[in-house]
Amino acid sequence: MNPKLKSEAFTIYLILASMFIAALVASNLIFQKFFYWNPFGWYRFELSVGILPYPITFLITDIISEIYGRKKANQVVIAGIFASFFSMCIILIANFTPAIDSSPINNEIFTKVFGLSPIAVLASMLAYLFAQFVDIRIFHFWKRKTNSKHLWLRNNFSTFSSQLIDTSTVVGLLCIFKVLPWSLFGSLVLSGFLFKIIIALLDTPILYFIVHLFRKRFHLKQGEEIKLLD
């Protein structure tokens, strides 16, 4: 690959990594708002808005895994962990900083909105760390088994497994930390997992399209990966 294309590939990698980190941090900050979603009429999903950007992170790691390789995908996951813990530290400092009388947002409102974010980040990171590495490992397991064919298979199998782990772990930890009542555990896990499965199925054509663009732009053969500097 010529230097110009390699530089372009590196820039795209940075953009994907920044989108991944932004989606991850945002999901941890907005998790306390819940909503109902009833697209089919036969089942009403009970979901946190924090789940909305979360499937994007798994789509991005699948794109990076397919195009840039397992090592680069793992590096993005680790970067996401540091970004999340760093945001947690900033929120903790902001929460303990007293508001002035004329502040539009007082201490009580700020604490109510952001005060539980550090606990959410901790729970999310424990679940996320395990789930993302499982996702990447299963993705590359099926990539080897299928000789880089059947992208839909490794995309969905890896996402289904990792999302079940992620959803049950993060809801369980939030219940243990008493952020959420145990009475919501079953419905939130079921709703979250089904929602993520639906999104994973819907994003498969998107993954195919993006991978096709990458292969066309960078002249990649099936299964070939772009090698960036470590």
N, C-alpha and C positions, 0 to 999 in steps of 0.2 A: 504494500500500500504506500502510495506516495505521501510525502510529508503534509501536503495540503489536506488530503482526505483524512489523514490520521489526526491532524489538528481539529478538523471539523467533528470527527468522531469523539474526540475528547471533550469538546464543547458540549455536544449533545449529552454525553455521559454526565457532565456537571449539571446540566439543566434537569435531567431525569433525577439525579441525586437530590437537587434542591427541591423539586416537586415532592419527592418522597418524604423528605424531612419536614417540609411545610405541612403536608397532609397529616403526618404523624403527630406533630406538636399541636396542630389545630384540633385533632380528634380528642386529645387529652384535656384541652381547655374548655370545650363546649359540651362535655358529656352529660352535664346535669339537666339538660332540657330533654324531655321525652315527647314522643308523638306517636300517633296511630297511623298505620298505612294499610289500606285495604284495596289492593289493585285488582284482585280476582273475585271479590265478593264472598268467598267461602272461608277466608281466614284473615283476621285482623292482626297485623304485626304491631307489637308494642316495642318501640325502638328508642334508643338514645340518639340524638342528632350527632353524637360523636362517632357513630358508626358510618355516617355518610362519606367522609373522606377516607375511611380506613381501607375499603377494598382497593382504592387507588394504589396504596402502598404495595399490595400483593401483585397487582398488574405490573407495576413498575419493576419490582424485583424479578418477575418472570421475563420481562423485556430485557433487563440487564443480564439475567442468567443466560438467555438464548443468544444474545448478541455479543456480550462482553465476557461471559464466562462466570463460573461459580465464585471465583476469588473476588471479582469486582462486586458481585451481588452481596457477598458477605461483608465487604468493606462498607457498603452503603448502609447495611443493617447496623453495623457497629457505630457509624457516624450518627445514625438516627437515635441510638441509645444515648450518646453523649449530648446531642442536641436536646433531648427530652429532659435529661437530668439537669442540664444547664438552665432550661426554662423553668424547671421546678425551683431551682435556687433563686432565680429572679423573682418568682411569684412569692416565695417565702419572705424575702427581704421586703417586697412591696406590701405584703400583708401585715408585717410588723411595723411598718412605717405609719405613724399616726396621721390622719387626715386633718387639715385645717377646717375651721368652721364654715368657710365659704366654698369648700370643695363640693363640686356637683355630685360626687360619689362619696358617701361617708364610709366609716370603717365597717359598719354592720353590713351594708350592701356589698361592699367589696369582698368581705370575708364569706358572705353567703354564696357569692358567685364563684370566687376563686379559692376560697379557703380549703376546699376539699381536693383541689387540683393536685397537690403533692401526693396525697394518698392514691388518687386516680392514676397519676403517672407511675407510681411505684407498682401498683397492681397491673397496669397496662404493660409496663416494661417487662415484668416477670413473665407475663403471658406472651407478649410480643417477641421477646428474645427467643423463647422456646419455639413458638409457632413459625417465625420467619426462618429459622435455621432448619426446621423440619420441612418447610415449604421448599427451600432451596435444595436440600438433600434429596427429597423425593423427586423434584423436578429433574435433577441431573441423573438420578437413578433410572427414570423412565427414558431419559434422553439417550443413555447408553444402551438400554435394553432394546430400544426401537431403532437404533442407529440413526438418531436425529430425525426420525420420521414421526408422524402423528403428533404434531404440536398440541392439538386439542386434548390429547390424552394426558400428557404430562402437566399441561396448564391446569386442567380441572382436577385431576387426582391429587396433585400437590396442594391446590387451594382448598379442596374439600377437607382433607386431613388436617391441614394447619389451622383452618378456620374453626373447626370443631374444638381443637385444643385451645385456641385463643379465646373463643367465646366462653366456653365453660370455665376456663381458668380465671379470666378477668372478672366475670360476674361472681364467681365463687369468692375471689379475694375481696371484692367490694362488699360482699355480704359478711365475710369474716371481719372486715374492718368496720362494719356497721354503717357503711355509707348507704347501702341498700338493705331492705328487709329480706329475710330468707323466703318470704312468701312470694317474692317476685322472681326467684332464681329460675324456676322451671320455665315460666313464660318468656323471660328475657333471653335465656339460652336458646330456646326453640325459635323464637322470633329472630334473634340475631343470626343464628346458624342458617336458617332458611333464607333469610335476606341475603346473606353472603353467598350462598349457593346460587341463588337467582342472578345476582350480580356477576358471579364468576362465569356462569353460562352466557350471560349477555355480553361480557367483555371478551369472549373468545374470538369473535370476528374482528374486534378491534385489535387484539393481539396479532392475529394473522395479518391484518392490513399493515400494522406498524412494522412487523418483522419483514414483510414483503418490501416495504419502502427501504428499510435498512439494507437488505440484500441487493436491491437494485442500485441504490446509491453507492454502496461501498463494494460492489461486485463480489458478494459473498456466495460461496456454494452452500448447499444445504448442510447444516451442522457446523459450518465454519464460524469461528468467533474472531472478533477484533481484538488484537493484543495491544493493550495500552501499557505504558510504563507503570510499574508497581509503586 
